[in-house]
């Protein structure tokens, strides 16, 4: 995506398990994902969409979808970061983060 430009991601969950999508600051994916994994043992974690709320972790999250049940969808609309770089995205439903992740590349071109 182009730096500073509008972005729209249509997130569709076609599977039979819940999923979400968090976009993090560069280099923060593992920290955010591990914090979300710890949430699995906490009451109400699903109600918080497995999105860490601790300020030191939450500050590393740029955008987050809600936790989508099977066959649900959500459109995320936001402005791309102004700085070019690799911005990881990840599903933080317990156990998913190690294989369900990728990178949103932000370019100035």
C-alpha positions as CSV (number, residue, x, y, z in Angstrom):
1,X,0.0,0.0,0.0
2,X,1.1,3.6,-0.5
3,X,2.2,5.5,2.6
4,X,-0.5,7.9,3.9
5,X,-3.1,6.7,1.5
6,X,-6.5,5.2,2.4
7,X,-6.7,1.4,2.8
8,X,-9.7,-0.9,2.7
9,X,-9.4,-4.6,3.7
10,X,-12.4,-6.8,3.3
11,X,-11.8,-9.5,5.9
12,X,-14.0,-12.6,5.3
13,X,-13.8,-15.7,7.5
14,X,-14.7,-18.7,5.3
15,X,-13.6,-21.3,7.9
16,X,-15.3,-23.1,10.7
17,X,-13.2,-21.4,13.4
18,X,-13.1,-17.8,14.8
19,X,-10.4,-15.5,13.4
20,X,-9.3,-11.9,13.8
21,X,-6.7,-9.6,12.2
22,X,-4.4,-7.3,13.9
23,X,-1.9,-5.0,12.1
24,X,1.1,-4.1,14.2
25,X,4.1,-1.8,14.1
26,X,7.2,-3.2,12.4
27,X,8.9,-5.8,14.6
28,X,6.0,-6.1,17.1
29,X,4.0,-9.0,15.8
30,X,5.5,-11.7,18.1
31,X,5.2,-9.5,21.2
32,X,1.6,-8.8,20.4
33,X,0.8,-12.4,19.5
34,X,2.4,-13.8,22.7
35,X,0.4,-11.3,24.8
36,X,-2.8,-12.4,23.1
37,X,-1.9,-16.1,23.6
38,X,-1.6,-15.4,27.4
39,X,-5.1,-14.0,27.2
40,X,-6.5,-17.5,26.4
41,X,-6.4,-18.3,30.2
42,X,-8.3,-15.1,31.2
43,X,-12.0,-14.9,31.6
44,X,-13.6,-12.7,28.9
45,X,-10.6,-12.8,26.5
46,X,-12.9,-13.7,23.6
47,X,-15.1,-10.7,24.5
48,X,-12.0,-8.6,24.0
49,X,-11.4,-10.3,20.6
50,X,-8.0,-11.6,21.8
51,X,-6.7,-8.0,21.4
52,X,-4.2,-7.2,24.2
53,X,-5.3,-4.2,26.3
54,X,-2.1,-3.6,28.3
55,X,-0.8,-0.1,27.3
56,X,2.7,-1.3,26.5
57,X,1.3,-3.9,24.1
58,X,-1.8,-2.0,22.8
59,X,0.5,0.8,21.7
60,X,2.1,-1.6,19.2
61,X,-1.3,-2.4,17.5
62,X,-2.2,-0.1,14.7
63,X,-5.6,-1.7,13.7
64,X,-7.6,-4.7,14.7
65,X,-10.7,-6.4,13.5
66,X,-13.2,-7.9,15.9
67,X,-13.1,-11.7,16.4
68,X,-15.1,-13.0,13.4
69,X,-17.1,-16.2,13.8
70,X,-17.4,-18.5,10.8
71,X,-18.9,-16.9,7.7
72,X,-18.8,-13.4,9.2
73,X,-17.0,-10.5,7.5
74,X,-15.8,-7.0,8.4
75,X,-14.3,-4.2,6.4
76,X,-11.3,-2.4,7.9
77,X,-10.8,1.1,6.7
78,X,-7.8,3.2,7.7
79,X,-5.0,5.4,6.5
80,X,-1.7,3.6,5.8
81,X,1.2,4.6,8.0
82,X,3.2,7.6,6.7
83,X,6.5,5.7,7.1
84,X,7.3,3.0,4.6
85,X,8.2,-0.4,6.0
86,X,6.9,-3.9,6.7
87,X,3.8,-3.9,9.0
88,X,2.9,-7.4,10.2
89,X,-0.6,-8.7,10.4
90,X,-1.7,-11.6,12.5
91,X,-4.6,-13.7,13.8
92,X,-4.4,-13.7,17.6
93,X,-7.0,-16.4,18.2
94,X,-5.2,-18.8,20.5
95,X,-2.8,-21.0,18.7
96,X,-3.2,-19.3,15.3
97,X,-0.4,-16.7,15.3
98,X,2.5,-18.9,14.3
99,X,1.0,-19.8,10.9
100,X,-1.6,-17.1,10.3
101,X,0.4,-14.0,9.7
102,X,1.8,-11.9,6.9
103,X,3.1,-8.5,6.1
104,X,1.5,-5.3,4.7
105,X,4.2,-3.5,2.8
106,X,4.0,0.2,2.9
107,X,5.9,2.1,0.2
108,X,6.5,5.7,-0.6
109,X,6.3,5.1,-4.3
